[in-house]
Amino acid sequence: MTTSSVATPAPAKSAPRLRTPRKYSPGRPKRSKLLTALMALMVLYTVVPLIWLLINSTKTQAGLADSNGLWFANDFAFWDNIRDTFTYHDGIFGRWLLNTLLYVVLGAGGATLLAVLGGYALAKFSFPGKRAIFAVVIGAVAVPGTALAVPTFLMFSKMGLTDTPWAVIIPSLVSPFGLYLMWVFAAEAIPTELLEAARMDGAGEVRTFFQVSLPLLAPGIVTVLLFTTVATWNNYFLPLIMLKDPDWYPLTLGLSSWSSQAQTIGGDVIFNLVITGSLLTIVPLIAVFLLLQKYWQSGLAAGSVKE
């Protein structure tokens, strides 16, 4: 009796297991350790100077030299520093604060108004030379303001406007970036069909602008106003070359003059007042940004999504 050998079949190879992709829900965006680290560095870069400013504004002039810059001294002189800041040199700090508010209201407010009117016209009206204006606006955005400071000074000197508030206000009225931002925002935020419907109902251009377009432009207006306000509030080089009378100094130039007193013979060393004045200078800007946060964030996002 013979036995036949039966060949056993080879085991079948299992199919490769595919890696299931991770599912990301819209509520939980993808995290990146690198971007988190970079963001943490940016937060430190922004917050640490503010913390240093706040801590050192509580010190006297002697305490600034005897203590660590990132920790409090034994003497707490915050309220005394504020009082001395507003009373030093016959209260000149209050005059500088009013000057800065004047430059912001007239300069930044006027620049925002011109940017709104010009941006709306460029976005919603067609006329010859529109492309040329676009090229000029883009070119003006690329030109730094310091490059135009000296020619502006020479022109204002011949007109007799130097050492006057107009030497700071008039150049502040021109904001190429604000004009371009309002141009882009108006093109996206105001439907052309809405304007045509208002005109068909008998509304004129002025009424259409104020009753239909202006409410839709509110986020963009606030964004441009914040940019021009910060630029005018922190303006230093233009007042430096235009103004000689300390009574017309803005806060930036006035605090710089206080700081430079330590380098002159017989000058007062008042770094504690300079630091306290610097803290008081940035408080209004922080408050304005926090109060108008929802408006300028939506204004910056305009045009980022194309339908």
DRENGU-163577 format. One record per residue (C-alpha): residue in three letters; x, y, z; chain. Coordinates in nm, 4 decimals, decimal comma, always signed. Example, Ala and Ser with C-alpha at 12.3 -4.5 7.8 and 13.67 -1.06 7.14 Angstrom:
<sites>
+------+----------+----------+----------+-------+
| rest |       c1 |       c2 |       c3 | kette |
+------+----------+----------+----------+-------+
|  ALA |  +1,2300 |  -0,4500 |  +0,7800 |     A |
|  SER |  +1,3670 |  -0,1060 |  +0,7140 |     A |
+------+----------+----------+----------+-------+
</sites>
This chain:
<sites>
+------+----------+----------+----------+-------+
| rest |       c1 |       c2 |       c3 | kette |
+------+----------+----------+----------+-------+
|  MET |  +0,0000 |  +0,0000 |  +0,0000 |     A |
|  THR |  +0,1475 |  +0,3228 |  -0,1109 |     A |
|  THR |  +0,0725 |  +0,6576 |  +0,0497 |     A |
|  SER |  +0,0605 |  +0,9660 |  -0,1689 |     A |
|  SER |  +0,1991 |  +1,2841 |  -0,0223 |     A |
|  VAL |  -0,0349 |  +1,5794 |  -0,0349 |     A |
|  ALA |  +0,1331 |  +1,9189 |  -0,0797 |     A |
|  THR |  +0,0240 |  +2,1688 |  +0,1778 |     A |
|  PRO |  -0,0667 |  +2,5052 |  +0,0254 |     A |
|  ALA |  +0,1550 |  +2,8021 |  +0,1100 |     A |
|  PRO |  -0,0011 |  +3,0522 |  +0,3488 |     A |
|  ALA |  -0,1554 |  +3,3441 |  +0,1687 |     A |
|  LYS |  +0,0095 |  +3,6803 |  +0,2173 |     A |
|  SER |  -0,1966 |  +3,9209 |  +0,4134 |     A |
|  ALA |  -0,2811 |  +4,2472 |  +0,2435 |     A |
|  PRO |  -0,0800 |  +4,5499 |  +0,3670 |     A |
|  ARG |  -0,2610 |  +4,7472 |  +0,6286 |     A |
|  LEU |  -0,3229 |  +5,1023 |  +0,5222 |     A |
|  ARG |  -0,2692 |  +5,3774 |  +0,7723 |     A |
|  THR |  -0,5952 |  +5,5463 |  +0,8483 |     A |
|  PRO |  -0,5671 |  +5,9225 |  +0,8119 |     A |
|  ARG |  -0,6333 |  +6,1324 |  +1,1143 |     A |
|  LYS |  -0,9541 |  +6,3192 |  +1,1181 |     A |
|  TYR |  -0,9416 |  +6,6846 |  +1,2098 |     A |
|  SER |  -1,2598 |  +6,8483 |  +1,3084 |     A |
|  PRO |  -1,3137 |  +7,2166 |  +1,2325 |     A |
|  GLY |  -1,3316 |  +7,2887 |  +1,6035 |     A |
|  ARG |  -0,9864 |  +7,1374 |  +1,6702 |     A |
|  PRO |  -0,7326 |  +7,2697 |  +1,4200 |     A |
|  LYS |  -0,4024 |  +7,0974 |  +1,3554 |     A |
|  ARG |  -0,1317 |  +7,1870 |  +1,6039 |     A |
|  SER |  +0,2290 |  +7,2621 |  +1,5190 |     A |
|  LYS |  +0,4997 |  +7,2606 |  +1,7831 |     A |
|  LEU |  +0,7212 |  +7,4848 |  +1,5724 |     A |
|  LEU |  +0,4506 |  +7,7474 |  +1,5254 |     A |
|  THR |  +0,3651 |  +7,7258 |  +1,8958 |     A |
|  ALA |  +0,7285 |  +7,7886 |  +1,9889 |     A |
|  LEU |  +0,7537 |  +8,0815 |  +1,7469 |     A |
|  MET |  +0,4324 |  +8,2279 |  +1,8834 |     A |
|  ALA |  +0,5644 |  +8,1933 |  +2,2385 |     A |
|  LEU |  +0,8801 |  +8,3821 |  +2,1394 |     A |
|  MET |  +0,6719 |  +8,6581 |  +1,9807 |     A |
|  VAL |  +0,4598 |  +8,6852 |  +2,2955 |     A |
|  LEU |  +0,7726 |  +8,7154 |  +2,5095 |     A |
|  TYR |  +0,9186 |  +8,9727 |  +2,2707 |     A |
|  THR |  +0,5990 |  +9,1788 |  +2,3035 |     A |
|  VAL |  +0,5112 |  +9,1328 |  +2,6700 |     A |
|  VAL |  +0,8525 |  +9,1504 |  +2,8393 |     A |
|  PRO |  +0,9139 |  +9,5203 |  +2,7492 |     A |
|  LEU |  +0,5675 |  +9,6074 |  +2,8807 |     A |
|  ILE |  +0,6379 |  +9,4212 |  +3,2042 |     A |
|  TRP |  +0,9730 |  +9,5979 |  +3,2345 |     A |
|  LEU |  +0,8027 |  +9,9331 |  +3,1779 |     A |
|  LEU |  +0,5336 |  +9,8623 |  +3,4355 |     A |
|  ILE |  +0,7790 |  +9,7415 |  +3,7015 |     A |
|  ASN |  +1,0291 | +10,0254 |  +3,6591 |     A |
|  SER |  +0,7573 | +10,2913 |  +3,6637 |     A |
|  THR |  +0,7125 | +10,2056 |  +4,0336 |     A |
|  LYS |  +1,0735 | +10,2983 |  +4,1208 |     A |
|  THR |  +1,2425 | +10,6219 |  +4,2146 |     A |
|  GLN |  +1,5480 | +10,7496 |  +4,0301 |     A |
|  ALA |  +1,7725 | +10,5877 |  +4,2918 |     A |
|  GLY |  +1,5749 | +10,2640 |  +4,2815 |     A |
|  LEU |  +1,6345 | +10,2273 |  +3,9076 |     A |
|  ALA |  +2,0094 | +10,1916 |  +3,9672 |     A |
|  ASP |  +1,9921 |  +9,9799 |  +4,2831 |     A |
|  SER |  +1,7456 |  +9,7084 |  +4,1757 |     A |
|  ASN |  +1,6914 |  +9,4442 |  +3,9098 |     A |
|  GLY |  +1,5161 |  +9,5694 |  +3,5989 |     A |
|  LEU |  +1,2591 |  +9,2900 |  +3,6062 |     A |
|  TRP |  +1,1711 |  +9,3118 |  +3,9740 |     A |
|  PHE |  +1,0358 |  +9,5735 |  +4,2124 |     A |
|  ALA |  +1,2483 |  +9,7903 |  +4,4383 |     A |
|  ASN |  +1,1975 |  +9,8403 |  +4,8096 |     A |
|  ASP |  +1,0264 | +10,1746 |  +4,7583 |     A |
|  PHE |  +0,6944 | +10,1891 |  +4,5694 |     A |
|  ALA |  +0,6713 | +10,5302 |  +4,4006 |     A |
|  PHE |  +0,4242 | +10,4672 |  +4,1199 |     A |
|  TRP |  +0,1689 | +10,7304 |  +4,2188 |     A |
|  ASP |  +0,4416 | +10,9803 |  +4,3062 |     A |
|  ASN |  +0,5967 | +10,9301 |  +3,9622 |     A |
|  ILE |  +0,2627 | +10,9940 |  +3,7926 |     A |
|  ARG |  +0,2125 | +11,3119 |  +3,9924 |     A |
|  ASP |  +0,5669 | +11,4324 |  +3,9220 |     A |
|  THR |  +0,5285 | +11,3518 |  +3,5507 |     A |
|  PHE |  +0,2283 | +11,5821 |  +3,5196 |     A |
|  THR |  +0,3759 | +11,8582 |  +3,7384 |     A |
|  TYR |  +0,7383 | +11,8640 |  +3,6204 |     A |
|  HIS |  +0,8419 | +12,1752 |  +3,4279 |     A |
|  ASP |  +0,5094 | +12,3527 |  +3,4849 |     A |
|  GLY |  +0,3049 | +12,0559 |  +3,3629 |     A |
|  ILE |  +0,4557 | +12,0416 |  +3,0141 |     A |
|  PHE |  +0,3675 | +11,6701 |  +2,9882 |     A |
|  GLY |  -0,0032 | +11,7570 |  +2,9829 |     A |
|  ARG |  +0,0633 | +12,0059 |  +2,7028 |     A |
|  TRP |  +0,2446 | +11,7379 |  +2,5037 |     A |
|  LEU |  -0,0469 | +11,5012 |  +2,5584 |     A |
|  LEU |  -0,2923 | +11,7595 |  +2,4246 |     A |
|  ASN |  -0,0656 | +11,8257 |  +2,1262 |     A |
|  THR |  -0,0585 | +11,4543 |  +2,0455 |     A |
|  LEU |  -0,4366 | +11,4339 |  +2,0680 |     A |
|  LEU |  -0,4607 | +11,7338 |  +1,8337 |     A |
|  TYR |  -0,2322 | +11,5706 |  +1,5785 |     A |
|  VAL |  -0,4245 | +11,2422 |  +1,6027 |     A |
|  VAL |  -0,7720 | +11,3968 |  +1,5713 |     A |
|  LEU |  -0,6857 | +11,6216 |  +1,2775 |     A |
|  GLY |  -0,4112 | +11,4179 |  +1,1131 |     A |
|  ALA |  -0,5268 | +11,0589 |  +1,1624 |     A |
|  GLY |  -0,8949 | +11,1533 |  +1,1406 |     A |
|  GLY |  -0,8399 | +11,3488 |  +0,8206 |     A |
|  ALA |  -0,6282 | +11,0693 |  +0,6711 |     A |
|  THR |  -0,9035 | +10,8178 |  +0,7468 |     A |
|  LEU |  -1,1686 | +11,0421 |  +0,5894 |     A |
|  LEU |  -0,9649 | +11,0904 |  +0,2722 |     A |
|  ALA |  -0,8858 | +10,7183 |  +0,2547 |     A |
|  VAL |  -1,2557 | +10,6268 |  +0,2862 |     A |
|  LEU |  -1,3663 | +10,8694 |  +0,0162 |     A |
|  GLY |  -1,0817 | +10,7845 |  -0,2196 |     A |
|  GLY |  -1,1028 | +10,4087 |  -0,1666 |     A |
|  TYR |  -1,4781 | +10,4046 |  -0,2220 |     A |
|  ALA |  -1,4476 | +10,6073 |  -0,5423 |     A |
|  LEU |  -1,1676 | +10,3912 |  -0,6791 |     A |
|  ALA |  -1,3526 | +10,0695 |  -0,5969 |     A |
|  LYS |  -1,7015 | +10,1561 |  -0,7241 |     A |
|  PHE |  -1,6528 | +10,4069 |  -1,0064 |     A |
|  SER |  -1,4833 | +10,3726 |  -1,3425 |     A |
|  PHE |  -1,2949 | +10,6674 |  -1,4902 |     A |
|  PRO |  -0,9924 | +10,7263 |  -1,7143 |     A |
|  GLY |  -0,6543 | +10,6903 |  -1,5447 |     A |
|  LYS |  -0,7702 | +10,4454 |  -1,2805 |     A |
|  ARG |  -0,4849 | +10,2035 |  -1,3479 |     A |
|  ALA |  -0,2328 | +10,4846 |  -1,3315 |     A |
|  ILE |  -0,3691 | +10,5882 |  -0,9915 |     A |
|  PHE |  -0,3415 | +10,2271 |  -0,8762 |     A |
|  ALA |  +0,0260 | +10,2180 |  -0,9782 |     A |
|  VAL |  +0,0930 | +10,5476 |  -0,7989 |     A |
|  VAL |  -0,0762 | +10,4241 |  -0,4795 |     A |
|  ILE |  +0,1211 | +10,0975 |  -0,4791 |     A |
|  GLY |  +0,4421 | +10,2891 |  -0,5383 |     A |
|  ALA |  +0,3637 | +10,5331 |  -0,2586 |     A |
|  VAL |  +0,3077 | +10,2436 |  -0,0170 |     A |
|  ALA |  +0,6604 | +10,1200 |  -0,0890 |     A |
|  VAL |  +0,8231 | +10,4583 |  -0,0184 |     A |
|  PRO |  +0,9212 | +10,5024 |  +0,3504 |     A |
|  GLY |  +0,8059 | +10,8176 |  +0,5214 |     A |
|  THR |  +1,1585 | +10,9114 |  +0,6303 |     A |
|  ALA |  +1,2628 | +10,9422 |  +0,2640 |     A |
|  LEU |  +1,0081 | +11,2215 |  +0,2170 |     A |
|  ALA |  +1,0790 | +11,4025 |  +0,5439 |     A |
|  VAL |  +1,3606 | +11,6260 |  +0,4184 |     A |
|  PRO |  +1,1835 | +11,7318 |  +0,0934 |     A |
|  THR |  +0,8717 | +11,8002 |  +0,2979 |     A |
|  PHE |  +1,0728 | +12,0134 |  +0,5396 |     A |
|  LEU |  +1,2231 | +12,2186 |  +0,2552 |     A |
|  MET |  +0,8813 | +12,2741 |  +0,1003 |     A |
|  PHE |  +0,7190 | +12,3700 |  +0,4311 |     A |
|  SER |  +1,0120 | +12,5974 |  +0,5138 |     A |
|  LYS |  +0,9523 | +12,8015 |  +0,1982 |     A |
|  MET |  +0,5824 | +12,8192 |  +0,2849 |     A |
|  GLY |  +0,6583 | +12,9386 |  +0,6394 |     A |
|  LEU |  +0,4788 | +12,6464 |  +0,8066 |     A |
|  THR |  +0,7691 | +12,4978 |  +1,0011 |     A |
|  ASP |  +0,7510 | +12,5131 |  +1,3808 |     A |
|  THR |  +0,3705 | +12,5133 |  +1,3597 |     A |
|  PRO |  +0,1184 | +12,2311 |  +1,4173 |     A |
|  TRP |  +0,0358 | +12,2299 |  +1,0451 |     A |
|  ALA |  +0,3847 | +12,0984 |  +0,9705 |     A |
|  VAL |  +0,2842 | +11,7754 |  +1,1478 |     A |
|  ILE |  -0,0869 | +11,7634 |  +1,0600 |     A |
|  ILE |  -0,0698 | +11,8164 |  +0,6819 |     A |
|  PRO |  +0,1791 | +11,5330 |  +0,6057 |     A |
|  SER |  -0,0233 | +11,3039 |  +0,8326 |     A |
|  LEU |  -0,3275 | +11,3486 |  +0,6072 |     A |
|  VAL |  -0,1647 | +11,1364 |  +0,3360 |     A |
|  SER |  -0,1906 | +10,7601 |  +0,3980 |     A |
|  PRO |  -0,1282 | +10,5501 |  +0,0851 |     A |
|  PHE |  -0,1664 | +10,2264 |  +0,2780 |     A |
|  GLY |  -0,4991 | +10,3414 |  +0,4235 |     A |
|  LEU |  -0,6209 | +10,4357 |  +0,0759 |     A |
|  TYR |  -0,5212 | +10,0971 |  -0,0649 |     A |
|  LEU |  -0,6804 |  +9,9125 |  +0,2278 |     A |
|  MET |  -1,0102 | +10,0975 |  +0,1868 |     A |
|  TRP |  -0,9969 | +10,0380 |  -0,1890 |     A |
|  VAL |  -0,9694 |  +9,6610 |  -0,1386 |     A |
|  PHE |  -1,2246 |  +9,6551 |  +0,1431 |     A |
|  ALA |  -1,4861 |  +9,8587 |  -0,0435 |     A |
|  ALA |  -1,4531 |  +9,6379 |  -0,3510 |     A |
|  GLU |  -1,5318 |  +9,3270 |  -0,1419 |     A |
|  ALA |  -1,7743 |  +9,4630 |  +0,1174 |     A |
|  ILE |  -2,0166 |  +9,6609 |  -0,1021 |     A |
|  PRO |  -2,2074 |  +9,4639 |  -0,3684 |     A |
|  THR |  -2,2507 |  +9,6534 |  -0,6922 |     A |
|  GLU |  -2,6090 |  +9,5254 |  -0,7161 |     A |
|  LEU |  -2,6915 |  +9,6979 |  -0,3867 |     A |
|  LEU |  -2,5725 | +10,0329 |  -0,5204 |     A |
|  GLU |  -2,7689 |  +9,9863 |  -0,8426 |     A |
|  ALA |  -3,0837 |  +9,9057 |  -0,6440 |     A |
|  ALA |  -3,0416 | +10,2229 |  -0,4378 |     A |
|  ARG |  -2,9993 | +10,4306 |  -0,7526 |     A |
|  MET |  -3,3061 | +10,2744 |  -0,9117 |     A |
|  ASP |  -3,5035 | +10,3761 |  -0,6008 |     A |
|  GLY |  -3,4076 | +10,7365 |  -0,6653 |     A |
|  ALA |  -3,1231 | +10,7760 |  -0,4150 |     A |
|  GLY |  -2,8438 | +11,0100 |  -0,5167 |     A |
|  GLU |  -2,4734 | +10,9305 |  -0,4846 |     A |
|  VAL |  -2,4353 | +11,1179 |  -0,1556 |     A |
|  ARG |  -2,7362 | +10,9509 |  +0,0020 |     A |
|  THR |  -2,6271 | +10,6103 |  -0,1285 |     A |
|  PHE |  -2,2830 | +10,6577 |  +0,0230 |     A |
|  PHE |  -2,4003 | +10,7667 |  +0,3680 |     A |
|  GLN |  -2,7040 | +10,5392 |  +0,4077 |     A |
|  VAL |  -2,5977 | +10,2262 |  +0,2158 |     A |
|  SER |  -2,2204 | +10,2107 |  +0,1775 |     A |
|  LEU |  -2,0937 | +10,3743 |  +0,4948 |     A |
|  PRO |  -2,2443 | +10,1179 |  +0,7381 |     A |
|  LEU |  -2,0881 |  +9,8365 |  +0,5355 |     A |
|  LEU |  -1,7494 | +10,0118 |  +0,5463 |     A |
|  ALA |  -1,7438 | +10,0400 |  +0,9282 |     A |
|  PRO |  -1,4904 |  +9,7566 |  +0,9926 |     A |
|  GLY |  -1,2552 |  +9,8913 |  +0,7267 |     A |
|  ILE |  -1,2881 | +10,2469 |  +0,8565 |     A |
|  VAL |  -1,1990 | +10,1381 |  +1,2102 |     A |
|  THR |  -0,8999 |  +9,9421 |  +1,0822 |     A |
|  VAL |  -0,7640 | +10,2352 |  +0,8826 |     A |
|  LEU |  -0,8313 | +10,4702 |  +1,1752 |     A |
|  LEU |  -0,6304 | +10,2479 |  +1,4085 |     A |
|  PHE |  -0,3368 | +10,2274 |  +1,1685 |     A |
|  THR |  -0,3261 | +10,6021 |  +1,1108 |     A |
|  THR |  -0,3760 | +10,6727 |  +1,4816 |     A |
|  VAL |  -0,0818 | +10,4545 |  +1,5805 |     A |
|  ALA |  +0,1355 | +10,6047 |  +1,3064 |     A |
|  THR |  +0,0526 | +10,9612 |  +1,4139 |     A |
|  TRP |  +0,0741 | +10,8869 |  +1,7868 |     A |
|  ASN |  +0,4211 | +10,7293 |  +1,7509 |     A |
|  ASN |  +0,5460 | +10,9811 |  +1,4941 |     A |
|  TYR |  +0,8915 | +11,1001 |  +1,5963 |     A |
|  PHE |  +1,1115 | +11,1874 |  +1,2993 |     A |
|  LEU |  +0,8734 | +11,4321 |  +1,1313 |     A |
|  PRO |  +0,8135 | +11,6453 |  +1,4458 |     A |
|  LEU |  +1,1872 | +11,6268 |  +1,5161 |     A |
|  ILE |  +1,2783 | +11,8126 |  +1,1975 |     A |
|  MET |  +0,9675 | +12,0330 |  +1,1822 |     A |
|  LEU |  +0,9304 | +12,1636 |  +1,5388 |     A |
|  LYS |  +1,1638 | +12,3698 |  +1,7544 |     A |
|  ASP |  +0,9210 | +12,5106 |  +2,0106 |     A |
|  PRO |  +0,8773 | +12,2599 |  +2,2998 |     A |
|  ASP |  +0,5210 | +12,3847 |  +2,3468 |     A |
|  TRP |  +0,4264 | +12,2085 |  +2,0201 |     A |
|  TYR |  +0,6107 | +11,8833 |  +2,0868 |     A |
|  PRO |  +0,4168 | +11,5557 |  +2,0789 |     A |
|  LEU |  +0,4719 | +11,2982 |  +2,3526 |     A |
|  THR |  +0,7400 | +11,1083 |  +2,1627 |     A |
|  LEU |  +0,9593 | +11,4124 |  +2,1075 |     A |
|  GLY |  +0,8937 | +11,5514 |  +2,4542 |     A |
|  LEU |  +0,9954 | +11,2319 |  +2,6337 |     A |
|  SER |  +1,3058 | +11,2152 |  +2,4157 |     A |
|  SER |  +1,4009 | +11,5656 |  +2,5258 |     A |
|  TRP |  +1,3573 | +11,4632 |  +2,8902 |     A |
|  SER |  +1,5799 | +11,1614 |  +2,8347 |     A |
|  SER |  +1,8531 | +11,3679 |  +2,6691 |     A |
|  GLN |  +1,8689 | +11,6058 |  +2,9686 |     A |
|  ALA |  +2,0971 | +11,3593 |  +3,1458 |     A |
|  GLN |  +2,3634 | +11,4160 |  +2,8774 |     A |
|  THR |  +2,3750 | +11,7927 |  +2,9242 |     A |
|  ILE |  +2,5753 | +11,9775 |  +3,1867 |     A |
|  GLY |  +2,3520 | +12,0642 |  +3,4808 |     A |
|  GLY |  +2,0538 | +11,8781 |  +3,3318 |     A |
|  ASP |  +1,8098 | +11,6892 |  +3,5509 |     A |
|  VAL |  +1,8331 | +11,3113 |  +3,5516 |     A |
|  ILE |  +1,4677 | +11,2060 |  +3,5476 |     A |
|  PHE |  +1,4671 | +10,8597 |  +3,3950 |     A |
|  ASN |  +1,1924 | +10,7565 |  +3,6372 |     A |
|  LEU |  +0,9656 | +11,0242 |  +3,4876 |     A |
|  VAL |  +1,0624 | +10,9218 |  +3,1337 |     A |
|  ILE |  +0,9659 | +10,5609 |  +3,2056 |     A |
|  THR |  +0,6406 | +10,6624 |  +3,3738 |     A |
|  GLY |  +0,5570 | +10,8969 |  +3,0878 |     A |
|  SER |  +0,6258 | +10,6196 |  +2,8379 |     A |
|  LEU |  +0,3838 | +10,3936 |  +3,0240 |     A |
|  LEU |  +0,1174 | +10,6649 |  +3,0242 |     A |
|  THR |  +0,1774 | +10,7157 |  +2,6532 |     A |
|  ILE |  +0,0948 | +10,3581 |  +2,5504 |     A |
|  VAL |  -0,2083 | +10,3157 |  +2,7781 |     A |
|  PRO |  -0,4491 | +10,5013 |  +2,5422 |     A |
|  LEU |  -0,3366 | +10,2937 |  +2,2439 |     A |
|  ILE |  -0,3879 |  +9,9666 |  +2,4300 |     A |
|  ALA |  -0,7325 | +10,0785 |  +2,5445 |     A |
|  VAL |  -0,8378 | +10,1777 |  +2,1914 |     A |
|  PHE |  -0,7208 |  +9,8462 |  +2,0459 |     A |
|  LEU |  -0,9070 |  +9,6457 |  +2,3090 |     A |
|  LEU |  -1,2289 |  +9,8447 |  +2,2693 |     A |
|  LEU |  -1,2297 |  +9,8230 |  +1,8892 |     A |
|  GLN |  -1,0893 |  +9,4713 |  +1,8632 |     A |
|  LYS |  -1,3855 |  +9,3084 |  +1,6892 |     A |
|  TYR |  -1,3979 |  +9,5791 |  +1,4229 |     A |
|  TRP |  -1,0358 |  +9,5875 |  +1,3176 |     A |
|  GLN |  -1,0019 |  +9,2084 |  +1,3164 |     A |
|  SER |  -1,2886 |  +9,1760 |  +1,0689 |     A |
|  GLY |  -1,1409 |  +9,4627 |  +0,8681 |     A |
|  LEU |  -0,8050 |  +9,2874 |  +0,8377 |     A |
|  ALA |  -0,9778 |  +8,9691 |  +0,7192 |     A |
|  ALA |  -1,1543 |  +9,1487 |  +0,4337 |     A |
|  GLY |  -1,0548 |  +9,0071 |  +0,0970 |     A |
|  SER |  -0,8733 |  +8,7063 |  +0,2481 |     A |
|  VAL |  -1,1439 |  +8,4649 |  +0,1279 |     A |
|  LYS |  -1,2429 |  +8,4689 |  -0,2374 |     A |
|  GLU |  -1,5822 |  +8,3242 |  -0,3217 |     A |
+------+----------+----------+----------+-------+
</sites>
